[in-house]
Amino acid sequence: MHPFALLGLFLTVTGLAGLGYCVLQGIRMRGKNLPPEEIHARLHRLIAVNLGSIALSALGLGVLVLGILL
């Protein structure tokens, strides 16, 4: 297996783990009785993590395909 494929696999799995973290945090937030301002602030931080995770996962898939083709 090409090292790029392993790197791509690692990046993809890390991005998916970040997405799982976002889902879990959203579910936990739902169960708490937080004021709207606190929910708003937490969601803004969670959106940044979510977008970063999606970007990392997409980059990982691209590197994985490159590693498979090489």
Phi and psi in degrees as GROMACS dihedral restraints (atoms count N, CA, C in turn):
[ dihedral_restraints ]
;  ai    aj    ak    al  type     phi  dphi    fc
    3     4     5     6     1   -71.5    20    10
    4     5     6     7     1   143.9    20    10
    6     7     8     9     1   -59.0    20    10
    7     8     9    10     1   -30.4    20    10
    9    10    11    12     1   -64.3    20    10
   10    11    12    13     1   -35.3    20    10
   12    13    14    15     1   -66.1    20    10
   13    14    15    16     1   -40.4    20    10
   15    16    17    18     1   -67.3    20    10
   16    17    18    19     1   -41.4    20    10
   18    19    20    21     1   -62.8    20    10
   19    20    21    22     1   -44.2    20    10
   21    22    23    24     1   -62.3    20    10
   22    23    24    25     1   -39.9    20    10
   24    25    26    27     1   -63.6    20    10
   25    26    27    28     1   -43.2    20    10
   27    28    29    30     1   -62.5    20    10
   28    29    30    31     1   -45.7    20    10
   30    31    32    33     1   -63.7    20    10
   31    32    33    34     1   -41.1    20    10
   33    34    35    36     1   -65.0    20    10
   34    35    36    37     1   -45.8    20    10
   36    37    38    39     1   -65.8    20    10
   37    38    39    40     1   -37.8    20    10
   39    40    41    42     1   -64.4    20    10
   40    41    42    43     1   -41.9    20    10
   42    43    44    45     1   -63.7    20    10
   43    44    45    46     1   -40.3    20    10
   45    46    47    48     1   -67.0    20    10
   46    47    48    49     1   -35.4    20    10
   48    49    50    51     1   -65.1    20    10
   49    50    51    52     1   -37.9    20    10
   51    52    53    54     1   -64.1    20    10
   52    53    54    55     1   -38.1    20    10
   54    55    56    57     1   -66.7    20    10
   55    56    57    58     1   -39.2    20    10
   57    58    59    60     1   -63.1    20    10
   58    59    60    61     1   -38.4    20    10
   60    61    62    63     1   -61.0    20    10
   61    62    63    64     1   -42.7    20    10
   63    64    65    66     1   -63.0    20    10
   64    65    66    67     1   -41.4    20    10
   66    67    68    69     1   -63.7    20    10
   67    68    69    70     1   -45.9    20    10
   69    70    71    72     1   -63.3    20    10
   70    71    72    73     1   -41.3    20    10
   72    73    74    75     1   -64.3    20    10
   73    74    75    76     1   -38.8    20    10
   75    76    77    78     1   -64.6    20    10
   76    77    78    79     1   -40.1    20    10
   78    79    80    81     1   -67.6    20    10
   79    80    81    82     1   -41.0    20    10
   81    82    83    84     1   -65.4    20    10
   82    83    84    85     1   -37.6    20    10
   84    85    86    87     1   -65.8    20    10
   85    86    87    88     1   -34.6    20    10
   87    88    89    90     1   -64.1    20    10
   88    89    90    91     1   -35.1    20    10
   90    91    92    93     1   -78.2    20    10
   91    92    93    94     1   -15.5    20    10
   93    94    95    96     1   -93.0    20    10
   94    95    96    97     1   150.2    20    10
   96    97    98    99     1   -94.6    20    10
   97    98    99   100     1    82.4    20    10
   99   100   101   102     1  -100.5    20    10
  100   101   102   103     1   151.7    20    10
  102   103   104   105     1   -68.0    20    10
  103   104   105   106     1   153.9    20    10
  105   106   107   108     1   -57.3    20    10
  106   107   108   109     1   -33.7    20    10
  108   109   110   111     1   -65.5    20    10
  109   110   111   112     1   -40.2    20    10
  111   112   113   114     1   -67.8    20    10
  112   113   114   115     1   -41.1    20    10
  114   115   116   117     1   -61.8    20    10
  115   116   117   118     1   -43.1    20    10
  117   118   119   120     1   -60.7    20    10
  118   119   120   121     1   -45.7    20    10
  120   121   122   123     1   -64.9    20    10
  121   122   123   124     1   -43.1    20    10
  123   124   125   126     1   -66.2    20    10
  124   125   126   127     1   -38.9    20    10
  126   127   128   129     1   -65.9    20    10
  127   128   129   130     1   -35.2    20    10
  129   130   131   132     1   -63.4    20    10
  130   131   132   133     1   -42.1    20    10
  132   133   134   135     1   -66.8    20    10
  133   134   135   136     1   -38.9    20    10
  135   136   137   138     1   -68.5    20    10
  136   137   138   139     1   -33.4    20    10
  138   139   140   141     1   -64.3    20    10
  139   140   141   142     1   -39.9    20    10
  141   142   143   144     1   -63.2    20    10
  142   143   144   145     1   -43.4    20    10
  144   145   146   147     1   -64.7    20    10
  145   146   147   148     1   -40.7    20    10
  147   148   149   150     1   -62.2    20    10
  148   149   150   151     1   -48.1    20    10
  150   151   152   153     1   -64.8    20    10
  151   152   153   154     1   -39.4    20    10
  153   154   155   156     1   -63.9    20    10
  154   155   156   157     1   -39.1    20    10
  156   157   158   159     1   -66.5    20    10
  157   158   159   160     1   -40.7    20    10
  159   160   161   162     1   -64.4    20    10
  160   161   162   163     1   -43.2    20    10
  162   163   164   165     1   -63.9    20    10
  163   164   165   166     1   -42.6    20    10
  165   166   167   168     1   -64.5    20    10
  166   167   168   169     1   -40.7    20    10
  168   169   170   171     1   -66.0    20    10
  169   170   171   172     1   -42.0    20    10
  171   172   173   174     1   -65.2    20    10
  172   173   174   175     1   -42.0    20    10
  174   175   176   177     1   -62.4    20    10
  175   176   177   178     1   -42.0    20    10
  177   178   179   180     1   -62.4    20    10
  178   179   180   181     1   -40.1    20    10
  180   181   182   183     1   -65.6    20    10
  181   182   183   184     1   -38.6    20    10
  183   184   185   186     1   -63.0    20    10
  184   185   186   187     1   -44.5    20    10
  186   187   188   189     1   -66.8    20    10
  187   188   189   190     1   -36.8    20    10
  189   190   191   192     1   -62.9    20    10
  190   191   192   193     1   -45.1    20    10
  192   193   194   195     1   -63.1    20    10
  193   194   195   196     1   -41.6    20    10
  195   196   197   198     1   -61.5    20    10
  196   197   198   199     1   -42.7    20    10
  198   199   200   201     1   -65.8    20    10
  199   200   201   202     1   -34.6    20    10
  201   202   203   204     1   -70.5    20    10
  202   203   204   205     1   -37.9    20    10
  204   205   206   207     1   -71.5    20    10
  205   206   207   208     1   -28.7    20    10
